[in-house]
C-alpha cells in the first residue's frame, strides 16, 4: 500500500512540475502553445470573453513574469547588501498585486482564482484590459497604451509621459505582441484543429 502511495506521489509531482514549468521558448507563441496546448484554449477563451487578443495577453505575461508562475519582484536591499522587503505584492504569471486581484475576484465572481494558475491569470488580464478600455478609452488592441495602464494603474496612467523607463517597457510589449501576432498566423489554424485534445 505504501509503495502504491509513493508511486502516486511521484506521478503527482511530475504532473505538477510539468504543468507549472516555464516553456522553453517564451518568445514564440507557436512554441509556447505546442508545449502547453491548454494555455491556447485558455487564451482563446479570454479573447472570446473579454475581447483581448491572444498576442496581447501573451506579451503582457512575457514582460511581467516571462511565464514564471512563481515570479515575484526582487527584494530591495538595505545598504546594498542586506535583503529587505519586496517593493510590491506582485505575484504569479500576471504579476497582479493583492488589492487588484481581490477586486478582480469580487467583480467576476471567480472566488477561487489564484495568481499561480495560467487560466486565471489570462482571465485577469482580459478583465483588466476591458476595464482599461472602458475607463481610459484605450483599445484592447493597443498593446503600448494597454501596458502603460497595466503597469501604472488606471489612476497613474495620466502621468506615464514622465516615466521613460515605463515607456521603454511598453514599447517592448508592443514589439513582442506584434511578433506573437505574426507567429500565431502561422500556427493558429492548426491549433484550432486540435480542439479535442485535452493535454
GUVOTOR-326085 format. One record per residue (C-alpha): x, y, z negated; residue in three letters; residue number from 1. Coordinates in steps of 0.5 Angstrom, whole numbers, plus 500, padded with zeros to 3 digits. Layout:
# residues N
    c1    c2    c3   resn   resi
     X     Y     Z    Ala    NUM
...
# end
This chain:
# residues 199
    c1    c2    c3   resn   resi
   500   500   500    Unk      1
   506   505   498    Unk      2
   509   503   505    Unk      3
   503   505   509    Unk      4
   502   511   505    Unk      5
   509   513   506    Unk      6
   508   512   514    Unk      7
   502   516   514    Unk      8
   506   522   510    Unk      9
   512   521   515    Unk     10
   507   522   521    Unk     11
   503   528   518    Unk     12
   510   531   517    Unk     13
   512   530   524    Unk     14
   505   533   527    Unk     15
   505   539   522    Unk     16
   512   540   525    Unk     17
   510   539   532    Unk     18
   504   544   531    Unk     19
   508   549   528    Unk     20
   515   549   531    Unk     21
   517   555   536    Unk     22
   516   554   543    Unk     23
   523   553   547    Unk     24
   522   559   552    Unk     25
   518   564   549    Unk     26
   519   569   555    Unk     27
   515   565   560    Unk     28
   507   564   559    Unk     29
   507   558   563    Unk     30
   513   554   559    Unk     31
   509   556   552    Unk     32
   503   553   555    Unk     33
   506   547   558    Unk     34
   508   546   551    Unk     35
   502   548   547    Unk     36
   496   547   551    Unk     37
   491   548   545    Unk     38
   494   555   545    Unk     39
   492   556   552    Unk     40
   485   554   550    Unk     41
   485   559   544    Unk     42
   488   565   548    Unk     43
   483   564   554    Unk     44
   477   563   548    Unk     45
   480   570   545    Unk     46
   480   573   552    Unk     47
   473   571   554    Unk     48
   470   573   547    Unk     49
   474   580   546    Unk     50
   476   582   553    Unk     51
   483   582   551    Unk     52
   487   579   557    Unk     53
   492   573   555    Unk     54
   498   576   557    Unk     55
   497   582   552    Unk     56
   495   577   547    Unk     57
   502   573   548    Unk     58
   506   580   549    Unk     59
   504   582   542    Unk     60
   506   576   539    Unk     61
   512   576   542    Unk     62
   514   582   540    Unk     63
   511   581   533    Unk     64
   514   574   531    Unk     65
   517   571   537    Unk     66
   512   566   536    Unk     67
   514   564   529    Unk     68
   508   562   524    Unk     69
   512   564   518    Unk     70
   515   570   520    Unk     71
   516   576   515    Unk     72
   519   583   515    Unk     73
   526   582   513    Unk     74
   527   584   505    Unk     75
   530   591   504    Unk     76
   537   592   500    Unk     77
   539   596   494    Unk     78
   546   598   495    Unk     79
   546   595   502    Unk     80
   547   588   499    Unk     81
   542   586   494    Unk     82
   536   583   497    Unk     83
   530   587   495    Unk     84
   522   587   496    Unk     85
   520   587   504    Unk     86
   517   593   507    Unk     87
   510   591   508    Unk     88
   506   585   507    Unk     89
   506   583   515    Unk     90
   506   575   516    Unk     91
   505   570   521    Unk     92
   504   570   528    Unk     93
   501   577   529    Unk     94
   504   580   523    Unk     95
   498   582   520    Unk     96
   498   586   514    Unk     97
   494   583   508    Unk     98
   489   589   508    Unk     99
   487   589   515    Unk    100
   487   581   515    Unk    101
   482   582   510    Unk    102
   478   587   514    Unk    103
   478   582   520    Unk    104
   475   576   516    Unk    105
   470   580   513    Unk    106
   468   583   519    Unk    107
   468   577   523    Unk    108
   465   572   518    Unk    109
   472   568   519    Unk    110
   473   567   512    Unk    111
   478   561   512    Unk    112
   482   565   517    Unk    113
   490   564   516    Unk    114
   495   568   519    Unk    115
   499   562   520    Unk    116
   494   559   525    Unk    117
   495   561   532    Unk    118
   488   560   533    Unk    119
   486   565   528    Unk    120
   492   570   530    Unk    121
   490   571   537    Unk    122
   483   572   535    Unk    123
   485   577   530    Unk    124
   489   581   536    Unk    125
   482   580   540    Unk    126
   478   584   534    Unk    127
   484   589   533    Unk    128
   485   591   540    Unk    129
   477   591   541    Unk    130
   476   596   535    Unk    131
   482   600   538    Unk    132
   478   601   545    Unk    133
   472   603   541    Unk    134
   476   608   536    Unk    135
   481   611   541    Unk    136
   478   609   548    Unk    137
   484   605   550    Unk    138
   483   600   555    Unk    139
   485   593   553    Unk    140
   489   592   559    Unk    141
   493   598   557    Unk    142
   499   594   553    Unk    143
   503   600   552    Unk    144
   498   604   548    Unk    145
   495   598   545    Unk    146
   501   596   542    Unk    147
   502   603   539    Unk    148
   496   603   536    Unk    149
   497   596   533    Unk    150
   504   598   530    Unk    151
   502   604   528    Unk    152
   495   603   526    Unk    153
   489   607   528    Unk    154
   490   613   524    Unk    155
   497   613   525    Unk    156
   497   612   533    Unk    157
   496   620   534    Unk    158
   503   621   531    Unk    159
   506   616   536    Unk    160
   510   621   540    Unk    161
   514   623   534    Unk    162
   517   616   534    Unk    163
   522   614   539    Unk    164
   523   607   536    Unk    165
   516   605   537    Unk    166
   515   608   544    Unk    167
   521   603   546    Unk    168
   518   597   543    Unk    169
   511   599   546    Unk    170
   515   599   553    Unk    171
   518   592   551    Unk    172
   511   590   550    Unk    173
   508   593   557    Unk    174
   514   590   560    Unk    175
   513   583   557    Unk    176
   506   583   558    Unk    177
   507   584   566    Unk    178
   512   578   566    Unk    179
   507   574   563    Unk    180
   501   576   567    Unk    181
   506   574   573    Unk    182
   508   568   571    Unk    183
   500   566   569    Unk    184
   498   567   576    Unk    185
   503   561   578    Unk    186
   500   556   573    Unk    187
   493   558   571    Unk    188
   489   554   576    Unk    189
   493   548   573    Unk    190
   492   550   566    Unk    191
   484   551   568    Unk    192
   484   544   571    Unk    193
   487   541   564    Unk    194
   480   543   560    Unk    195
   479   536   558    Unk    196
   486   535   555    Unk    197
   486   535   547    Unk    198
   493   536   546    Unk    199
# end
